[in-house]
Amino acid sequence: PEQRWLFFPALALALTVAWQVFHNWTHSLIALLILSFLVQCYMPEWEDYGILFADSLQAPASGHRLVACLFLHTSWSHLAVNVYCLWFLGRLAERLMGPGRFLFAFLMAGIGGSFASLLWKRRRRDPAGSAGASGSILGMLGVLLVLRTRQHLPCDELWLSALLSLGQGFISREIDLAAHVGGALSGALVAYLWGPRYVWSWGGLLLRSAAIV
């Protein structure tokens, strides 16, 4: 069981190496998602190691699943959709938040989505497992909604994307709606508390004000 906690140092090392290669978190996270899925294809035990179940926090040394499940995907199409959404939303969110706050928001949104998924599974006694970065990606949507609303910018397309995502969760049982909602709310909360109050663009240079906390 103690070996389960090696996941966090390994993740820190992987993030460090990816940052040194790509020098931005959006591309770094995309690369890690793709690499993780390739590992899944040839080492099924990686999926067993990280997938999230309703009893994940009750089992010994299973807390790593709250984060590990973010880097697992159920199919190539699942991965492709999440990679595209992260590329589209992540670049905007990282540019506005800055690299450090962006990575924090991504991870906190993912963990918030995992907790919401766990609570929902326990309430419904759902034995199905969950995997995917959707909670974190919906968190980036929450980040952009907060920052654009704060600066009185139009958010119609972002609200439409949020509604479509929630609608898909109601229609399809294969989509973890609780993780989507939990991730979006967690990302919005991080942006509200820790995101820049204002962002100015001056000659292509972004200037960010201090956060609330």
Residue frames as qw, qx, qy, qz and C-alpha x, y, z in Angstrom:
[[0.000, 0.879, 0.476, 0.000, 0.00, 0.00, 0.00],
 [0.332, -0.732, 0.069, 0.591, 2.84, 2.41, 0.71],
 [0.403, -0.017, 0.570, 0.715, 3.85, 2.22, -2.94],
 [0.190, 0.759, 0.597, 0.176, 0.54, 3.87, -3.87],
 [0.156, -0.931, -0.108, 0.310, 1.82, 7.19, -2.55],
 [0.496, -0.250, 0.447, 0.701, 4.74, 7.11, -4.96],
 [0.364, 0.676, 0.559, 0.314, 2.20, 8.40, -7.47],
 [0.051, -0.979, -0.161, 0.118, 2.53, 11.98, -6.23],
 [0.372, -0.653, 0.422, 0.507, 6.33, 12.26, -6.50],
 [0.490, 0.146, 0.709, 0.485, 6.09, 10.56, -9.90],
 [0.240, 0.834, 0.476, 0.139, 3.45, 13.07, -11.02],
 [0.189, -0.923, 0.085, 0.325, 5.59, 15.99, -9.79],
 [0.460, -0.366, 0.597, 0.546, 8.54, 14.63, -11.76],
 [0.426, 0.441, 0.693, 0.380, 6.43, 14.12, -14.90],
 [0.094, 0.948, 0.302, -0.044, 5.05, 17.66, -14.66],
 [0.322, -0.783, 0.285, 0.449, 8.56, 19.07, -14.20],
 [0.469, -0.100, 0.684, 0.549, 9.93, 17.24, -17.24],
 [0.328, 0.661, 0.625, 0.253, 6.92, 18.20, -19.38],
 [0.045, -0.964, -0.122, 0.232, 7.32, 21.86, -18.38],
 [0.389, -0.583, 0.464, 0.542, 10.98, 21.80, -19.35],
 [0.422, 0.173, 0.741, 0.493, 10.00, 20.48, -22.78],
 [0.148, 0.672, 0.618, 0.379, 6.95, 22.61, -23.60],
 [0.213, -0.008, -0.202, 0.956, 7.30, 25.67, -21.32],
 [0.460, -0.179, 0.001, -0.870, 3.52, 25.95, -20.86],
 [0.387, -0.061, 0.824, -0.409, 1.11, 23.85, -18.87],
 [0.749, 0.363, 0.109, -0.544, -1.57, 23.40, -21.51],
 [0.680, 0.492, -0.521, -0.156, 0.72, 21.54, -23.88],
 [0.027, 0.391, -0.862, 0.321, 2.45, 19.78, -20.99],
 [0.566, 0.035, 0.628, -0.533, -0.84, 18.39, -19.66],
 [0.793, 0.431, -0.112, -0.415, -1.96, 17.36, -23.15],
 [0.456, 0.506, -0.732, 0.019, 1.31, 15.44, -23.62],
 [0.169, -0.228, 0.857, -0.429, 0.86, 13.69, -20.26],
 [0.725, 0.196, 0.344, -0.564, -2.74, 12.74, -21.07],
 [0.761, 0.480, -0.350, -0.261, -1.65, 11.17, -24.36],
 [0.262, 0.459, -0.822, 0.212, 1.33, 9.42, -22.76],
 [0.430, -0.130, 0.713, -0.538, -0.88, 8.08, -19.97],
 [0.825, 0.282, 0.128, -0.473, -3.35, 6.65, -22.46],
 [0.624, 0.507, -0.590, -0.073, -0.55, 4.93, -24.37],
 [0.031, -0.332, 0.859, -0.389, 0.57, 3.36, -21.10],
 [0.674, 0.066, 0.445, -0.587, -3.03, 2.22, -20.52],
 [0.791, 0.410, -0.262, -0.370, -3.04, 0.49, -23.89],
 [0.643, 0.385, -0.650, 0.127, 0.02, -1.63, -23.08],
 [0.228, 0.073, -0.790, 0.564, -0.19, -1.81, -19.27],
 [0.450, -0.550, -0.518, -0.476, -3.81, -2.36, -18.15],
 [0.574, -0.433, -0.543, 0.433, -2.68, -2.39, -14.52],
 [0.173, 0.032, -0.087, 0.981, -2.17, 1.39, -14.80],
 [0.408, -0.378, -0.367, -0.746, -5.92, 1.74, -15.36],
 [0.691, -0.448, -0.567, 0.011, -6.65, -0.54, -12.41],
 [0.508, -0.145, -0.377, 0.760, -4.25, 1.53, -10.32],
 [0.089, -0.052, -0.074, 0.992, -5.91, 4.87, -10.99],
 [0.271, -0.434, -0.597, -0.618, -9.60, 4.50, -11.88],
 [0.205, -0.187, 0.439, -0.855, -12.03, 6.09, -9.39],
 [0.409, -0.357, -0.819, -0.187, -14.70, 4.05, -7.59],
 [0.457, -0.723, -0.196, -0.479, -17.27, 4.91, -4.94],
 [0.813, -0.570, -0.063, 0.096, -15.19, 3.25, -2.22],
 [0.647, 0.543, -0.240, 0.478, -11.86, 4.71, -3.34],
 [0.043, -0.672, 0.404, -0.619, -11.26, 6.73, -0.16],
 [0.813, -0.426, 0.191, -0.347, -12.41, 3.87, 2.06],
 [0.961, 0.129, -0.128, 0.211, -9.85, 1.42, 0.73],
 [0.616, -0.627, 0.142, 0.455, -6.30, 1.63, 2.19],
 [0.338, -0.441, 0.423, 0.715, -3.87, 3.96, 0.39],
 [0.406, 0.495, 0.684, 0.349, -6.28, 4.87, -2.40],
 [0.009, 0.830, 0.204, -0.519, -6.29, 8.67, -2.14],
 [0.225, -0.348, 0.534, 0.737, -4.09, 8.89, -5.24],
 [0.280, 0.424, 0.808, 0.299, -7.12, 7.88, -7.34],
 [0.091, 0.848, 0.347, -0.389, -8.61, 11.37, -6.89],
 [0.055, 0.781, -0.346, -0.517, -5.83, 12.69, -9.13],
 [0.309, -0.213, 0.846, 0.379, -4.72, 9.61, -11.08],
 [0.451, 0.517, 0.726, -0.033, -8.17, 9.18, -12.64],
 [0.237, 0.846, 0.014, -0.477, -7.74, 12.56, -14.36],
 [0.053, 0.621, -0.656, -0.426, -5.01, 11.10, -16.55],
 [0.324, 0.067, 0.937, 0.113, -6.98, 8.00, -17.58],
 [0.501, 0.296, -0.156, -0.798, -9.43, 7.74, -20.48],
 [0.735, 0.100, 0.616, -0.264, -11.82, 5.07, -21.63],
 [0.737, 0.458, 0.444, 0.224, -11.20, 5.28, -25.40],
 [0.447, 0.058, 0.275, 0.849, -9.35, 7.16, -28.12],
 [0.032, -0.667, -0.443, -0.598, -12.47, 9.24, -28.82],
 [0.515, -0.799, -0.289, 0.112, -12.78, 10.14, -25.13],
 [0.604, -0.378, 0.094, 0.695, -9.13, 11.21, -25.11],
 [0.334, 0.317, 0.403, 0.791, -9.46, 13.16, -28.37],
 [0.182, -0.816, -0.410, -0.365, -12.45, 15.19, -27.15],
 [0.565, -0.772, -0.137, 0.259, -10.74, 16.05, -23.87],
 [0.594, -0.163, 0.218, 0.757, -7.44, 16.93, -25.55],
 [0.193, 0.527, 0.409, 0.720, -9.19, 19.28, -27.98],
 [0.336, -0.856, -0.330, -0.213, -11.22, 20.94, -25.22],
 [0.641, -0.608, -0.022, 0.468, -8.13, 21.36, -23.04],
 [0.497, 0.087, 0.301, 0.809, -6.21, 22.84, -25.96],
 [0.017, 0.664, 0.417, 0.620, -9.04, 25.27, -26.74],
 [0.449, -0.845, -0.212, -0.201, -9.91, 26.35, -23.18],
 [0.778, -0.434, -0.072, 0.448, -6.54, 25.79, -21.53],
 [0.506, 0.264, 0.113, 0.813, -4.60, 28.24, -23.70],
 [0.139, -0.722, -0.201, -0.648, -7.06, 31.02, -22.87],
 [0.683, -0.708, -0.165, -0.074, -7.21, 30.20, -19.16],
 [0.789, -0.224, -0.042, 0.571, -3.44, 29.87, -18.81],
 [0.352, 0.441, 0.111, 0.818, -2.85, 33.18, -20.55],
 [0.314, -0.740, -0.144, -0.578, -5.25, 34.96, -18.20],
 [0.788, -0.609, -0.083, -0.040, -4.36, 33.15, -14.97],
 [0.012, 0.768, -0.633, 0.099, -0.64, 32.74, -15.49],
 [0.596, 0.231, -0.768, -0.051, 1.14, 29.35, -15.44],
 [0.097, 0.112, -0.834, 0.531, 1.19, 28.72, -11.67],
 [0.460, 0.133, 0.427, -0.767, -2.41, 29.64, -10.98],
 [0.694, 0.254, -0.399, -0.543, -3.53, 27.76, -14.09],
 [0.482, 0.156, -0.859, 0.072, -1.95, 24.49, -12.97],
 [0.098, 0.022, 0.735, -0.671, -3.37, 24.93, -9.47],
 [0.588, 0.203, 0.118, -0.774, -6.84, 25.57, -10.91],
 [0.647, 0.238, -0.630, -0.357, -6.58, 22.53, -13.21],
 [0.354, 0.072, -0.892, 0.271, -5.65, 20.17, -10.38],
 [0.204, 0.101, 0.604, -0.764, -8.12, 21.63, -7.87],
 [0.641, 0.196, -0.137, -0.730, -10.94, 21.43, -10.41],
 [0.608, 0.168, -0.756, -0.173, -10.05, 17.81, -11.08],
 [0.182, -0.009, -0.851, 0.492, -9.97, 16.94, -7.38],
 [0.390, 0.143, 0.334, -0.846, -13.23, 18.81, -6.81],
 [0.687, 0.189, -0.396, -0.579, -14.81, 16.84, -9.64],
 [0.477, 0.110, -0.867, 0.094, -13.49, 13.57, -8.19],
 [0.069, 0.065, 0.719, -0.689, -14.95, 14.34, -4.76],
 [0.561, 0.191, 0.068, -0.803, -18.31, 15.24, -6.31],
 [0.653, 0.190, -0.644, -0.349, -18.26, 12.02, -8.31],
 [0.270, 0.061, -0.895, 0.349, -17.48, 9.98, -5.18],
 [0.278, 0.120, 0.536, -0.788, -20.33, 11.53, -3.22],
 [0.649, 0.233, -0.179, -0.701, -22.77, 10.95, -6.07],
 [0.561, 0.179, -0.798, -0.132, -21.66, 7.34, -6.53],
 [0.099, -0.015, -0.854, 0.511, -22.09, 6.61, -2.83],
 [0.441, 0.169, 0.299, -0.830, -25.51, 8.23, -2.78],
 [0.753, 0.286, -0.235, -0.544, -26.66, 6.14, -5.73],
 [0.746, -0.268, 0.610, 0.001, -24.57, 3.07, -4.80],
 [0.703, 0.672, -0.161, -0.168, -23.10, 3.17, -8.28],
 [0.835, -0.321, 0.348, 0.279, -20.36, 0.54, -8.77],
 [0.694, 0.641, 0.113, 0.308, -19.12, 2.02, -12.07],
 [0.596, -0.363, 0.046, 0.715, -15.65, 3.53, -12.25],
 [0.255, 0.954, 0.129, -0.091, -14.81, 7.00, -13.51],
 [0.635, -0.215, 0.283, 0.686, -11.87, 8.27, -15.52],
 [0.388, 0.662, 0.366, 0.527, -10.99, 11.33, -17.58],
 [0.328, -0.113, -0.159, 0.925, -9.89, 14.94, -17.34],
 [0.058, -0.638, -0.550, -0.536, -13.39, 16.29, -17.98],
 [0.428, -0.794, -0.378, 0.208, -13.75, 17.69, -14.47],
 [0.463, -0.434, 0.107, 0.765, -10.54, 19.68, -14.83],
 [0.211, 0.229, 0.515, 0.799, -11.54, 20.86, -18.30],
 [0.210, -0.770, -0.531, -0.287, -14.94, 22.01, -17.07],
 [0.496, -0.672, -0.198, 0.513, -12.98, 23.76, -14.35],
 [0.350, -0.099, 0.294, 0.884, -11.19, 25.76, -17.04],
 [0.059, -0.576, -0.576, -0.577, -14.59, 26.72, -18.39],
 [0.430, -0.792, -0.412, 0.131, -15.51, 27.91, -14.89],
 [0.499, -0.400, 0.036, 0.768, -12.27, 29.90, -14.71],
 [0.195, 0.190, 0.434, 0.859, -12.99, 31.67, -17.99],
 [0.219, -0.717, -0.579, -0.320, -16.58, 32.42, -16.99],
 [0.473, -0.740, -0.278, 0.388, -15.43, 34.08, -13.76],
 [0.433, -0.315, 0.182, 0.825, -12.61, 36.08, -15.35],
 [0.108, 0.327, 0.531, 0.775, -14.64, 37.27, -18.34],
 [0.288, -0.774, -0.541, -0.157, -17.63, 38.16, -16.16],
 [0.505, -0.615, -0.175, 0.580, -15.32, 40.06, -13.80],
 [0.262, -0.270, 0.293, 0.879, -14.13, 42.18, -16.73],
 [0.456, 0.580, 0.299, -0.605, -17.63, 42.62, -18.19],
 [0.135, 0.343, -0.732, -0.573, -16.81, 40.67, -21.34],
 [0.791, 0.076, -0.175, -0.582, -19.41, 38.62, -23.27],
 [0.275, -0.294, 0.904, -0.147, -19.72, 35.00, -22.10],
 [0.781, 0.211, 0.040, -0.586, -22.55, 33.73, -24.29],
 [0.721, 0.364, -0.575, -0.128, -20.45, 31.05, -26.01],
 [0.134, 0.302, -0.840, 0.430, -19.03, 29.88, -22.67],
 [0.536, 0.005, 0.515, -0.668, -22.47, 29.58, -21.08],
 [0.815, 0.301, -0.211, -0.448, -23.67, 27.67, -24.14],
 [0.514, 0.371, -0.766, 0.104, -20.74, 25.25, -23.82],
 [0.149, -0.186, 0.777, -0.583, -21.51, 24.74, -20.13],
 [0.694, 0.134, 0.272, -0.653, -25.18, 24.07, -20.82],
 [0.766, 0.360, -0.452, -0.281, -24.36, 21.62, -23.61],
 [0.297, 0.332, -0.847, 0.290, -21.95, 19.76, -21.36],
 [0.353, -0.047, 0.677, -0.644, -24.52, 19.52, -18.56],
 [0.759, 0.252, -0.019, -0.600, -27.19, 18.48, -21.04],
 [0.629, 0.349, -0.688, -0.097, -25.03, 15.62, -22.30],
 [0.029, 0.226, -0.850, 0.475, -24.58, 14.49, -18.71],
 [0.583, 0.096, 0.441, -0.675, -28.34, 14.26, -18.23],
 [0.780, 0.362, -0.234, -0.454, -28.82, 12.37, -21.49],
 [0.731, 0.327, -0.595, 0.066, -25.95, 9.87, -21.32],
 [0.818, -0.569, 0.044, -0.072, -25.28, 7.61, -18.35],
 [0.860, 0.143, -0.081, 0.484, -21.71, 7.17, -19.59],
 [0.230, 0.618, -0.151, 0.737, -20.93, 10.78, -18.67],
 [0.473, -0.378, -0.592, 0.532, -20.08, 11.54, -15.04],
 [0.044, -0.814, -0.286, -0.504, -22.31, 14.60, -14.55],
 [0.589, -0.788, -0.120, 0.131, -21.27, 15.03, -10.91],
 [0.683, -0.222, 0.171, 0.675, -17.60, 15.28, -11.90],
 [0.296, 0.524, 0.340, 0.722, -18.47, 17.90, -14.53],
 [0.288, -0.865, -0.247, -0.327, -20.46, 20.02, -12.09],
 [0.705, -0.645, -0.021, 0.295, -17.92, 19.62, -9.28],
 [0.648, 0.018, 0.220, 0.729, -15.03, 20.48, -11.59],
 [0.155, 0.668, 0.310, 0.659, -16.75, 23.56, -13.03],
 [0.436, -0.866, -0.168, -0.177, -17.65, 24.90, -9.58],
 [0.757, -0.471, 0.056, 0.450, -14.17, 24.19, -8.19],
 [0.541, 0.234, 0.249, 0.768, -12.48, 25.95, -11.10],
 [0.052, -0.790, -0.276, -0.545, -14.80, 28.93, -10.78],
 [0.602, -0.787, -0.120, 0.062, -14.08, 29.15, -7.04],
 [0.719, -0.233, 0.129, 0.642, -10.30, 29.08, -7.58],
 [0.340, 0.459, 0.292, 0.767, -10.59, 31.81, -10.22],
 [0.268, -0.850, -0.276, -0.359, -12.80, 33.92, -7.98],
 [0.656, -0.738, -0.007, 0.157, -10.52, 33.67, -4.94],
 [0.648, -0.432, 0.351, 0.520, -7.10, 33.42, -6.55],
 [0.563, 0.517, 0.422, 0.488, -7.53, 34.68, -10.10],
 [0.267, -0.014, 0.012, 0.963, -6.41, 38.17, -11.13],
 [0.176, 0.639, 0.494, -0.562, -8.93, 40.90, -10.48],
 [0.462, 0.821, -0.008, -0.336, -8.07, 42.63, -13.75],
 [0.702, -0.049, 0.489, 0.515, -6.03, 41.75, -16.82],
 [0.286, 0.854, -0.060, -0.430, -4.80, 44.42, -19.22],
 [0.802, 0.250, 0.341, 0.423, -3.24, 43.87, -22.63],
 [0.004, 0.936, -0.138, -0.323, -0.58, 46.41, -23.51],
 [0.282, 0.717, -0.582, -0.261, 1.42, 45.93, -26.68],
 [0.788, 0.163, -0.581, -0.124, 0.81, 42.19, -26.56],
 [0.274, 0.187, -0.767, 0.549, 1.99, 42.03, -22.94],
 [0.557, -0.586, -0.521, -0.272, -0.52, 40.87, -20.32],
 [0.041, 0.355, -0.525, 0.773, -0.54, 42.72, -17.01],
 [0.572, -0.444, -0.677, -0.134, -2.35, 41.00, -14.12],
 [0.313, -0.653, 0.262, -0.638, -3.47, 42.54, -10.85],
 [0.037, -0.239, 0.884, -0.401, -3.22, 40.76, -7.50],
 [0.447, -0.333, -0.791, -0.253, -5.73, 38.10, -6.50],
 [0.547, -0.679, -0.081, -0.482, -8.17, 38.42, -3.57],
 [0.781, -0.554, 0.288, -0.024, -6.20, 35.81, -1.58]]
